[in-house]
Amino acid sequence: MVYDRSYDSPASRGYWLSGTESMDYESYLTLLHRTLDYLDTLFENDKGGIPLQYQGAEVIRRTLQRVADYHGYPSVRTSFSPLPDHVFFRSTEEMQLPAIERASYEELTPEERDDARELRQREIGDQSKVVGNSGKTDSLLDNVRRKIQRIREYKHRLGPVVSNWLRRRLAKPVVSALSKQLYLDTQRSRNVIDSTNYIFYPLQYFMESRVTMRAPAFYNQLWLIEFLSRSLPPGYELVVKDHPQQLGALPLSHTRAISRYANAIDPTIPAREVIVQADAVVTLNNTVGYEAILYGKPVVSLGDAFYSHAGYTQDVTNIQTLQSELNRAVQSTGLTDEDVLSFAHGVLDSSYRGSWGNTCSENVELFVESVESYLETQ
């Protein structure tokens, strides 16, 4: 899959300044070959070294992986950890983490059990917490530098950059306000949460690698929501919640359709309030799935996530089995406390200190130490 931001739907927007640049296949091949040529130079003349990759920008990351494999060098890839100022490390393309898969409550020490309980309580006790947010904000100088760099990169074709800025500043807020009118208001949303048996599906942002590369079959989430609504067990409803920061990203036609197929609740309601009373949670690979596991809820996973395929979720590999998996989920009692603590320990054991992209000297030193520590275990 070529991720060049030129998908027809739902990336196509039906509002002012919504044009998107598409990349023709010849241009894409040229860019790919130039990238391969450059990456090849990293390994010429037996220079050695271990490539350090980030989960985002999947096309380039996978290209780098192929080059490293071709030259016979290992690689380390870092990705999101739900713990603030921490990351996950892997040496393969699979999202799964061995420490989560092998975690066993019976084998945990008393100290490890206490740490797992603390993590669980910390995560589910703070309703306002945003998973993975370290609280770090960029300085004004960092923002100015980034803008200047952006202008330098696109100085010969500033039109699309200016258009995109205007769309974010002018068009998106308008569509965001209109979209919110199509969702249930706060009071009606809470009535649904309090008075119905429901399965919860959190919308994911469609133009990101977690969807385009890790759950490509479900890129069109409008189709998925309709399919979910037709697969519900008797007596259950579907609750869908958009992310408040994503409002305005979807065309109004999609938002309107979602409200027909499901109870599209107020996006400003914290996801954790919805999780607590849900009978089951369906997700591609959203961090809502991680939160739901800590609450002990049945989680049906459709994509490739760090928490999937480890025994804590029902993993759908064939869409034809979705209906039966939903039935099994709502009939399930969920995870035991021991299961949840095992999972929490696996997350702790898989996380390393440091943040990708933070260039302050203290963080760089932490990050390097974490990489070295990880390599010693391989």
C-alpha positions in Angstrom: 0.0 0.0 0.0 1.4 3.4 -1.0 0.6 5.9 1.7 0.7 9.2 -0.2 -2.4 11.0 1.3 -4.3 10.6 -1.9 -7.0 8.0 -0.8 -10.4 8.6 -2.3 -12.4 8.1 0.8 -12.7 9.1 3.5 -9.7 11.4 3.1 -11.5 13.3 0.3 -13.2 16.2 1.9 -16.3 18.0 0.9 -15.4 21.5 2.0 -13.5 24.6 1.1 -9.8 24.3 0.5 -10.0 20.6 0.7 -7.7 19.7 -2.2 -5.2 17.0 -1.8 -2.0 16.4 -3.8 -1.8 12.9 -5.2 1.5 11.3 -6.2 1.5 9.4 -9.5 3.0 6.0 -9.6 6.1 7.0 -11.6 6.9 9.8 -9.1 6.4 7.3 -6.2 8.9 4.8 -7.8 11.4 7.6 -8.3 11.1 8.6 -4.6 11.3 5.0 -3.5 14.4 4.2 -5.6 16.2 7.4 -4.4 15.4 6.3 -0.8 16.7 2.8 -1.4 19.9 4.2 -2.9 20.4 6.5 0.0 19.8 3.8 2.6 22.2 1.5 0.8 25.0 3.9 1.5 24.5 3.3 5.2 25.8 -0.2 4.8 28.5 0.2 2.0 32.0 -0.9 2.7 30.9 -2.9 5.7 30.2 0.2 7.8 28.0 -1.9 10.1 25.7 -0.3 12.6 22.2 -1.0 13.7 19.3 0.9 12.1 17.0 2.6 14.6 13.5 2.9 13.3 10.3 4.5 14.4 6.9 2.9 13.9 5.4 5.9 12.1 6.2 6.6 8.5 5.6 3.0 7.8 6.6 3.0 4.1 10.1 4.4 4.8 10.5 2.2 7.9 9.7 -0.9 6.0 12.0 0.1 3.2 14.8 0.5 5.8 14.0 -2.9 7.2 14.3 -4.5 3.8 17.7 -2.8 3.2 18.9 -3.9 6.7 17.8 -7.5 6.0 19.4 -7.5 2.6 22.8 -6.5 4.1 22.4 -8.9 7.0 22.2 -6.3 9.8 19.8 -6.4 12.8 17.6 -3.4 13.5 15.9 -1.9 16.4 12.5 -0.2 16.1 10.9 2.0 18.6 7.2 2.7 19.0 4.6 4.2 21.2 4.3 3.0 24.8 1.3 4.1 26.9 3.6 5.0 29.7 4.6 8.7 29.7 8.1 9.3 28.5 8.7 5.7 27.7 8.9 3.7 24.4 8.6 0.1 23.2 11.5 -1.6 21.4 11.3 -4.5 19.0 13.7 -6.3 16.5 10.9 -7.5 14.2 8.1 -6.0 12.2 5.5 -7.7 14.4 3.7 -5.5 16.9 3.5 -8.1 19.6 5.8 -7.9 22.6 7.3 -11.1 24.1 7.1 -9.7 27.6 3.3 -9.3 27.3 2.8 -12.7 25.8 4.8 -14.6 28.4 3.6 -12.6 31.5 2.2 -14.9 34.2 0.7 -13.8 37.5 1.9 -16.9 39.3 5.5 -16.1 38.3 5.4 -12.4 39.4 7.3 -11.4 42.5 5.4 -9.5 45.2 7.2 -6.3 44.1 6.2 -6.9 40.4 2.6 -7.4 41.5 2.6 -4.2 43.4 4.0 -2.3 40.5 1.4 -3.8 38.2 -1.4 -2.8 40.6 0.0 0.7 40.8 0.1 1.0 37.0 -3.5 -0.2 36.7 -4.8 2.1 39.4 -2.9 5.0 38.0 -4.3 4.5 34.5 -7.9 3.8 35.4 -8.1 6.1 38.3 -7.4 9.3 36.4 -10.4 9.9 34.1 -8.8 13.0 32.5 -5.6 11.3 31.6 -4.7 11.0 27.9 -2.8 7.8 27.3 0.7 8.3 26.2 0.7 12.0 26.8 3.9 13.0 28.6 2.6 16.5 29.3 5.6 17.9 27.3 4.9 21.0 25.2 7.2 22.4 22.6 8.8 25.7 23.3 8.1 28.8 21.2 11.6 28.6 19.8 11.0 25.0 18.7 7.8 25.9 17.0 9.4 28.8 15.1 12.3 26.6 14.0 9.9 24.0 12.7 7.9 26.6 10.8 11.1 28.0 9.2 12.3 24.6 8.2 8.9 23.9 6.7 9.0 27.0 4.6 12.6 26.2 3.4 11.5 22.7 2.4 8.5 23.9 0.4 9.7 27.4 -0.7 9.2 26.4 -4.4 5.7 25.2 -3.9 4.2 27.0 -1.0 0.7 27.0 -2.5 -0.3 23.6 -1.0 1.3 24.4 2.3 -0.6 27.7 2.6 -3.8 26.0 1.5 -3.4 23.2 4.1 -2.8 25.8 6.8 -5.9 27.8 5.8 -7.9 24.6 5.8 -6.8 23.7 9.3 -7.4 27.2 10.6 -10.5 28.2 8.7 -12.3 25.2 7.1 -11.8 22.5 9.7 -13.2 24.5 12.7 -16.4 25.2 10.6 -16.8 21.5 9.7 -15.9 20.5 13.3 -18.8 22.6 14.6 -21.2 21.2 12.0 -20.1 17.7 12.8 -20.7 18.1 16.5 -24.3 19.0 15.7 -24.8 15.6 14.1 -23.7 13.8 17.2 -25.9 13.3 20.3 -25.6 16.1 22.8 -24.0 15.5 26.2 -27.2 14.7 28.1 -28.6 12.3 25.4 -25.2 10.7 25.2 -25.1 10.0 29.0 -28.7 8.6 28.8 -27.5 6.1 26.2 -24.5 5.1 28.3 -26.5 4.8 31.5 -29.6 3.0 30.1 -28.6 0.7 27.3 -26.5 -2.5 26.8 -23.9 -1.5 24.2 -20.7 -2.4 22.4 -18.3 0.5 22.1 -16.3 1.4 19.0 -13.9 4.4 19.1 -13.2 6.0 15.8 -9.6 6.1 14.7 -7.9 8.7 12.6 -7.9 7.2 9.1 -4.7 8.7 7.7 -2.2 7.1 10.0 0.0 4.0 9.8 -2.0 2.2 12.5 -4.9 2.1 10.1 -3.3 2.2 6.6 -0.6 -0.3 7.5 -1.8 -2.2 10.6 -5.5 -2.5 9.7 -5.7 -1.8 6.0 -8.9 -3.9 5.5 -10.8 -1.5 7.8 -9.5 1.8 6.3 -13.1 2.6 5.5 -14.4 2.8 9.0 -17.8 3.9 7.8 -18.3 0.5 6.2 -17.0 -1.2 9.3 -19.5 0.7 11.5 -22.4 -0.3 9.3 -21.2 -4.0 9.4 -20.9 -3.8 13.2 -24.4 -2.5 13.5 -25.7 -5.4 11.5 -23.7 -7.9 13.6 -24.8 -6.9 17.0 -26.2 -9.5 19.4 -29.9 -9.1 20.1 -30.6 -6.5 22.7 -27.4 -4.6 22.2 -26.7 -1.2 20.6 -23.5 0.2 19.0 -22.0 3.3 20.6 -19.4 5.2 18.5 -17.3 8.1 19.7 -15.2 10.4 17.6 -12.0 11.8 19.0 -12.5 15.5 20.0 -9.2 16.5 18.2 -10.4 14.7 15.1 -13.6 16.6 14.7 -13.8 18.1 11.2 -11.5 15.5 9.6 -14.3 13.4 8.3 -16.7 14.7 5.6 -20.1 15.6 6.9 -21.6 12.8 4.7 -19.6 10.3 6.7 -20.6 11.8 10.1 -24.2 11.9 9.1 -24.1 8.2 8.0 -22.4 7.1 11.3 -25.2 8.7 13.3 -27.7 6.5 11.3 -25.9 3.3 12.0 -24.9 3.9 15.6 -25.4 6.0 18.7 -22.8 8.7 17.8 -22.2 10.2 21.2 -20.7 13.5 22.2 -16.9 13.3 21.4 -16.0 15.4 24.5 -17.2 12.6 26.9 -14.0 10.9 28.2 -13.6 7.5 26.6 -13.1 5.9 30.0 -16.6 6.8 31.0 -17.9 4.9 28.0 -15.5 1.9 28.6 -16.7 1.5 32.2 -20.3 0.7 31.3 -19.7 -1.0 28.0 -20.4 -4.7 27.7 -17.5 -5.0 25.2 -15.1 -2.9 23.2 -14.3 -3.3 19.5 -11.2 -1.6 18.2 -8.7 -1.7 15.4 -5.6 -1.0 17.5 -6.6 2.1 19.4 -5.2 2.9 22.8 -8.8 2.5 24.0 -8.2 -1.2 23.7 -5.3 -0.9 26.2 -7.5 1.0 28.6 -10.3 -1.5 28.3 -8.0 -4.4 29.1 -6.9 -2.6 32.3 -10.6 -2.3 33.2 -10.9 -6.1 32.5 -13.4 -5.6 29.7 -13.8 -8.0 26.8 -11.9 -6.5 23.8 -12.4 -7.5 20.2 -9.3 -6.5 18.2 -9.5 -6.2 14.4 -6.1 -4.8 13.7 -2.5 -5.4 14.7 -1.8 -3.9 18.2 0.8 -4.3 20.9 -1.9 -5.8 23.1 -3.4 -8.2 20.5 -2.6 -11.9 19.9 -1.3 -12.3 23.5 -4.3 -13.9 25.1 -6.0 -10.8 26.5 -8.2 -10.0 23.4 -10.5 -11.7 21.0 -8.6 -11.3 17.7 -10.7 -11.3 14.5 -8.7 -12.5 11.5 -11.7 -13.4 9.4 -14.5 -10.7 9.2 -17.0 -13.5 8.8 -16.4 -14.5 12.4 -17.2 -11.0 13.8 -20.8 -11.7 14.7 -19.8 -14.9 16.7 -16.9 -13.0 18.4 -19.3 -10.2 19.4 -21.7 -12.7 20.9 -18.8 -14.4 22.8 -17.6 -11.0 24.0 -20.9 -9.9 25.6 -21.4 -13.3 27.2 -17.9 -13.2 28.7 -17.1 -12.1 32.2 -14.0 -10.3 30.9 -10.5 -10.6 32.3 -9.7 -11.6 35.8 -7.7 -9.4 38.1 -4.8 -11.8 37.7 -5.0 -11.5 33.9 -5.1 -7.7 34.1 -2.1 -7.6 36.4 -0.1 -9.9 34.2 -0.8 -7.7 31.2 0.2 -4.6 33.2 3.4 -6.2 34.2 4.1 -7.1 30.5 3.6 -3.4 29.6 6.0 -2.3 32.3 8.5 -4.9 31.4 8.4 -3.9 27.7 8.7 -0.1 28.3 12.0 1.7 28.2 12.7 5.3 29.4 13.1 8.0 26.8 10.9 9.8 24.2 11.3 9.7 20.5 11.7 13.2 19.0 12.7 15.0 22.2 16.2 16.3 21.5 17.1 17.7 24.9 20.4 16.2 26.1 18.9 14.5 29.1 16.3 12.6 27.0 18.9 11.7 24.4 21.1 10.2 27.1 18.2 8.3 28.5 17.2 7.0 25.1 20.7 5.8 24.2 20.9 4.0 27.6 17.6 2.3 26.9 18.7 1.2 23.4 21.9 -0.2 24.9 19.9 -2.0 27.6 17.5 -3.5 25.1 20.4 -4.7 22.9 22.0 -6.5 25.8 18.8 -8.6 26.1 18.9 -9.7 22.5 
